[in-house]
Amino acid sequence: MSTKNKKVMVIGGGIAGLTAAWELSRFNIDVELIEKTPFLGGYAIRYCCKATDECRQCGACTVEAMLKNVVNEPKIRVHLATDVEKINNSGRLSVDLKKSSYKPDSATEGVIRGYSKNNSPLHVIVDKEKCEENPDAVPEGAVELDTMGFSGKLDVDAVILASGFKPFDAEQKGTYGYEKFPNVVTGMDLELIIRENATVVRPSDGKTAQKIAFIQCVGSRDESLGNLWCSQVCCPYALRMAERIKHKNADAEITVFYMDIQNVGKDYAGFYEKCKTEFRFVRNIPVDVFPMENDSLSMRYMNEEDGLCINEEFDLLVLSVGIMPGPDNSNLSDLFDVVLNEDGFFAGIDKLNSTSTLKDGIFLAGTVAGPKDIAASMAHAGQAASEVIKHLGVS
Ligand SMILES: Cc1cc2nc3c(=O)[nH]c(=O)nc-3n(C[C@H](O)[C@H](O)[C@H](O)COP(=O)(O)OP(=O)(O)OC[C@H]3O[C@@H](n4cnc5c(N)ncnc54)[C@H](O)[C@@H]3O)c2cc1C
């Protein structure tokens, strides 16, 4: 069957949604790509390159490349700052869209910037009053958020849900002091710190952090929270970032507190063995963090060998936060009538086909269906696109 006039909606412009849209466009299928924020790229577009002398295959650069592909592909229509309102499933899928109610977490100058130079627009005005006070600070080409977003109905032949995940909120683990002690940061914060600075600096005073601790499994595999899943990305991202820190600053002393290190990713076993020669691994998860002079942090943990309690001081603490179900999962599940699994991620038909759902014409791509790294999200999105193509009867 021909792909002429076939149209697919992809909801979510992270790496999974971008990949699904791009793969479908290769088959000459028209794509409506819906993104609720003003920028494409999801979380992964903000990550730092974790290469040392060699590429560590963290996947960060693949997101930039895919974003560029998508914005230059005429078969893909991008709707930024747009949200799904209603769906009418009679014959073709008819989806009502509305301007999203997106609000940024912070925008000191009244303008926010996308993380990729391929974001269009690159700057978005979110507070007009602040911008009027200081018009010289408004970059050329900035677009007002109020003028963005699409409202109206679109008829499509299939929908791919690719609305992603949310990082674990580290404030829920109160004893670590996140948002209370300035030098306690999350893995997501560290991605930005490394991206913006040659060495890792402490948020409190901008000085290079010499003694750094990572605590693994923050929010994952945690019975007290009911989050029993492994997030799959925290061990690789923490060790890659630790290696990158050590590469730039050979004097840095890095300690990784862990339960067990997940062996995920290509050449991971060899990489882990190398890390063991460079960092200290302590098989114990500290519970309490105390503020010290100069905003340093003291951590109490048990010595593996003799079971005695140790108090040790660090310059910076990194909480390796994991992958949680996306904030819109429950709403999208109701709108599209697709069930969530017991953890709150979208449920595919089975383990062999985790991109199709029990609802005809609705498919899943990426972390919306459970924790994945960038490469796995892209592979999942590719599989979703081929299931859609089968569904449309295109071969
Ligand atoms: C701290 C941290 C560090 C990581 N580092 C790495 C790394 O170095 N390498 C690696 O391979 N992986 C890493 N990962 C994993 C990586 O972030 C994910 O694999 C990737 O972001 C998944 O992409 P996604 O498209 O599924 O989801 P997301 O990145 O969450 O993108 C989803 C998109 O959908 C949009 N959206 C949500 N709801 C709606 C809606 N209702 N309507 C329209 N749009 C919507 C969102 O705004 C977002 O743009 C890391 C994860 C964490 C938590």
The ligand as an SDF file (V2000), in Angstrom:
LIG
                    3D

 53 58  0  0  0  0  0  0  0  0999 V2000
   20.6610   12.1690   35.3970 C   0  0  0  0  0  0  0  0  0  0  0  0
   20.5510   11.3980   34.1060 C   0  0  0  0  0  0  0  0  0  0  0  0
   21.6340   11.3390   33.2520 C   0  0  0  0  0  0  0  0  0  0  0  0
   21.5630   10.5720   32.0810 C   0  0  0  0  0  0  0  0  0  0  0  0
   22.6630   10.5020   31.2780 N   0  0  0  0  0  0  0  0  0  0  0  0
   22.6280    9.6800   30.1890 C   0  0  0  0  0  0  0  0  0  0  0  0
   23.7810    9.5030   29.3630 C   0  0  0  0  0  0  0  0  0  0  0  0
   24.8430   10.0890   29.5960 O   0  0  0  0  0  0  0  0  0  0  0  0
   23.6890    8.6460   28.2940 N   0  0  0  0  0  0  0  0  0  0  0  0
   22.5250    7.9760   28.0050 C   0  0  0  0  0  0  0  0  0  0  0  0
   22.5050    7.1830   27.0370 O   0  0  0  0  0  0  0  0  0  0  0  0
   21.4060    8.1670   28.7410 N   0  0  0  0  0  0  0  0  0  0  0  0
   21.4170    8.9950   29.8100 C   0  0  0  0  0  0  0  0  0  0  0  0
   20.2830    9.1800   30.5560 N   0  0  0  0  0  0  0  0  0  0  0  0
   18.9980    8.6150   30.0480 C   0  0  0  0  0  0  0  0  0  0  0  0
   18.3560    9.5820   28.9900 C   0  0  0  0  0  0  0  0  0  0  0  0
   18.0100   10.7820   29.6340 O   0  0  0  0  0  0  0  0  0  0  0  0
   17.1180    8.9270   28.3690 C   0  0  0  0  0  0  0  0  0  0  0  0
   17.4850    7.7030   27.7610 O   0  0  0  0  0  0  0  0  0  0  0  0
   16.4660    9.8060   27.2900 C   0  0  0  0  0  0  0  0  0  0  0  0
   16.3300   11.1400   27.7040 O   0  0  0  0  0  0  0  0  0  0  0  0
   15.0910    9.2210   26.9490 C   0  0  0  0  0  0  0  0  0  0  0  0
   14.4800    9.9970   25.9510 O   0  0  0  0  0  0  0  0  0  0  0  0
   12.8950   10.0720   25.8190 P   0  0  0  0  0  0  0  0  0  0  0  0
   12.6220   10.7270   24.5340 O   0  0  0  0  0  0  0  0  0  0  0  0
   12.3020    8.7360   26.0680 O   0  0  0  0  0  0  0  0  0  0  0  0
   12.4030   10.9860   27.0460 O   0  0  0  0  0  0  0  0  0  0  0  0
   12.6240   12.5470   27.4290 P   0  0  0  0  0  0  0  0  0  0  0  0
   14.0330   12.9250   27.3190 O   0  0  0  0  0  0  0  0  0  0  0  0
   11.9530   12.6840   28.7680 O   0  0  0  0  0  0  0  0  0  0  0  0
   11.7820   13.3430   26.3430 O   0  0  0  0  0  0  0  0  0  0  0  0
   10.3560   13.3710   26.3720 C   0  0  0  0  0  0  0  0  0  0  0  0
    9.8350   14.6420   25.7070 C   0  0  0  0  0  0  0  0  0  0  0  0
    8.4020   14.5990   25.6800 O   0  0  0  0  0  0  0  0  0  0  0  0
    7.8790   15.8700   26.0860 C   0  0  0  0  0  0  0  0  0  0  0  0
    6.5270   15.6600   26.6690 N   0  0  0  0  0  0  0  0  0  0  0  0
    6.2280   15.1240   27.8770 C   0  0  0  0  0  0  0  0  0  0  0  0
    4.8780   15.0780   28.0250 N   0  0  0  0  0  0  0  0  0  0  0  0
    4.3470   15.5950   26.8960 C   0  0  0  0  0  0  0  0  0  0  0  0
    2.9980   15.8310   26.4550 C   0  0  0  0  0  0  0  0  0  0  0  0
    1.9520   15.5220   27.2270 N   0  0  0  0  0  0  0  0  0  0  0  0
    2.8100   16.3860   25.2350 N   0  0  0  0  0  0  0  0  0  0  0  0
    3.8630   16.7180   24.4470 C   0  0  0  0  0  0  0  0  0  0  0  0
    5.1630   16.5300   24.8280 N   0  0  0  0  0  0  0  0  0  0  0  0
    5.3830   15.9660   26.0260 C   0  0  0  0  0  0  0  0  0  0  0  0
    8.9010   16.3620   27.0970 C   0  0  0  0  0  0  0  0  0  0  0  0
    8.8140   17.7770   27.2550 O   0  0  0  0  0  0  0  0  0  0  0  0
   10.2160   15.9160   26.4560 C   0  0  0  0  0  0  0  0  0  0  0  0
   10.7100   16.8660   25.5330 O   0  0  0  0  0  0  0  0  0  0  0  0
   20.3330    9.9010   31.7470 C   0  0  0  0  0  0  0  0  0  0  0  0
   19.2310    9.9670   32.6130 C   0  0  0  0  0  0  0  0  0  0  0  0
   19.3340   10.6870   33.7890 C   0  0  0  0  0  0  0  0  0  0  0  0
   18.1480   10.7180   34.7370 C   0  0  0  0  0  0  0  0  0  0  0  0
  1  2  1  0
  2  3  1  0
  2 52  2  0
  3  4  2  0
  4  5  1  0
  4 50  1  0
  5  6  2  0
  6  7  1  0
  6 13  1  0
  7  8  2  0
  7  9  1  0
  9 10  1  0
 10 11  2  0
 10 12  1  0
 12 13  2  0
 13 14  1  0
 14 15  1  0
 14 50  1  0
 15 16  1  0
 16 17  1  0
 16 18  1  0
 18 19  1  0
 18 20  1  0
 20 21  1  0
 20 22  1  0
 22 23  1  0
 23 24  1  0
 24 25  2  0
 24 26  1  0
 24 27  1  0
 27 28  1  0
 28 29  2  0
 28 30  1  0
 28 31  1  0
 31 32  1  0
 32 33  1  0
 33 34  1  0
 33 48  1  0
 34 35  1  0
 35 36  1  0
 35 46  1  0
 36 37  1  0
 36 45  1  0
 37 38  2  0
 38 39  1  0
 39 40  1  0
 39 45  2  0
 40 41  1  0
 40 42  2  0
 42 43  1  0
 43 44  2  0
 44 45  1  0
 46 47  1  0
 46 48  1  0
 48 49  1  0
 50 51  2  0
 51 52  1  0
 52 53  1  0
M  END
$$$$
